[in-house]
Amino acid sequence: MSIEQLRASAVSLDPQTWVFYLRVPRSHVVLLQTYFELYDGVGTVRTVSGPDPIICVMTTDGLKEDCIGVLEAVRNDVHWEITAPPTDDAILPQN
């Protein structure tokens, strides 16, 4: 996985907000959140409800490259991989 692939995976929510959807082992989610707290303001980590351990990292247009840098810097400690954005069906509770 290259930086270009990570850059291309960013999803634009609006003209100022970008999201990276990542599959992260459940045991690494809090660690990833901690790293982003250390890089105050670069991105916000949120879990996506659903059967898979998918998180999203939200950032601004101006901090998108910094966010990519953080993700690359922590890759040896937090084993993440790019994933497609979940569909609405994937995040709705199953009855």
Secondary structure per residue as TSV (DSSP state, phi and psi in degrees):
chain	resnum	aa	ss	phi	psi
A	1	M	-	360.0	125.6
A	2	S	-	-102.2	166.9
A	3	I	H	-61.9	-35.1
A	4	E	H	-63.5	-39.4
A	5	Q	H	-65.9	-41.1
A	6	L	H	-63.4	-45.9
A	7	R	H	-58.8	-43.3
A	8	A	H	-70.9	-20.5
A	9	S	H	-80.2	-12.5
A	10	A	-	-62.1	135.2
A	11	V	E	-107.6	127.9
A	12	S	E	-84.6	120.7
A	13	L	E	-85.9	-34.2
A	14	D	E	-160.7	-179.2
A	15	P	T	-60.4	-17.6
A	16	Q	T	-116.2	-5.6
A	17	T	E	-122.1	130.2
A	18	W	E	-122.3	148.1
A	19	V	E	-131.8	136.8
A	20	F	E	-109.8	125.6
A	21	Y	E	-99.6	126.7
A	22	L	E	-133.2	145.1
A	23	R	E	-94.8	124.7
A	24	V	-	-132.7	135.7
A	25	P	-	-56.5	139.6
A	26	R	G	-51.9	-35.9
A	27	S	G	-70.2	-10.1
A	28	H	G	-107.9	-4.9
A	29	V	H	-61.3	-48.8
A	30	V	H	-64.9	-37.2
A	31	L	H	-61.8	-43.7
A	32	L	H	-62.3	-42.8
A	33	Q	H	-59.5	-41.3
A	34	T	H	-62.3	-44.6
A	35	Y	H	-58.4	-44.2
A	36	F	H	-69.5	-27.6
A	37	E	H	-67.6	-35.1
A	38	L	H	-64.8	-35.6
A	39	Y	S	-94.1	63.3
A	40	D	T	-45.7	121.4
A	41	G	T	89.4	-7.8
A	42	V	S	-72.6	-37.8
A	43	G	-	-166.4	161.3
A	44	T	E	-119.3	129.8
A	45	V	E	-99.1	129.8
A	46	R	E	-133.8	143.3
A	47	T	E	-86.6	149.5
A	48	V	E	-106.7	126.4
A	49	S	-	-63.2	143.1
A	50	G	S	150.0	178.4
A	51	P	S	-73.0	-26.1
A	52	D	S	-98.0	150.7
A	53	P	-	-78.5	78.7
A	54	I	E	-106.8	135.3
A	55	I	E	-122.3	161.8
A	56	C	E	-123.8	143.6
A	57	V	E	-113.3	116.4
A	58	M	E	-99.8	138.8
A	59	T	E	-147.2	173.3
A	60	T	E	-96.6	166.1
A	61	D	G	-57.7	-42.7
A	62	G	G	-70.8	-21.3
A	63	L	G	-109.7	7.8
A	64	K	H	-58.0	-46.0
A	65	E	H	-67.4	-36.8
A	66	D	H	-64.0	-39.7
A	67	C	H	-62.4	-43.5
A	68	I	H	-60.4	-41.0
A	69	G	H	-61.9	-41.2
A	70	V	H	-64.2	-46.1
A	71	L	H	-59.1	-41.1
A	72	E	H	-67.3	-39.5
A	73	A	H	-66.0	-32.1
A	74	V	T	-97.3	1.8
A	75	R	T	-58.5	-33.0
A	76	N	T	-71.8	-25.7
A	77	D	T	-94.9	-34.2
A	78	V	S	-116.9	111.7
A	79	H	-	-84.8	90.7
A	80	W	-	-110.0	159.0
A	81	E	E	-142.5	148.8
A	82	I	E	-66.6	139.8
A	83	T	-	-137.6	160.7
A	84	A	-	-71.1	151.8
A	85	P	-	-58.0	140.1
A	86	P	-	-67.5	149.0
A	87	T	-	-81.6	161.5
A	88	D	H	-55.8	-39.4
A	89	D	H	-62.7	-32.0
A	90	A	H	-72.5	-24.0
A	91	I	H	-105.6	-2.7
A	92	L	S	-83.4	143.3
A	93	P	-	-61.3	142.2
A	94	Q	-	-90.2	131.2
A	95	N	-	-96.1	360.0
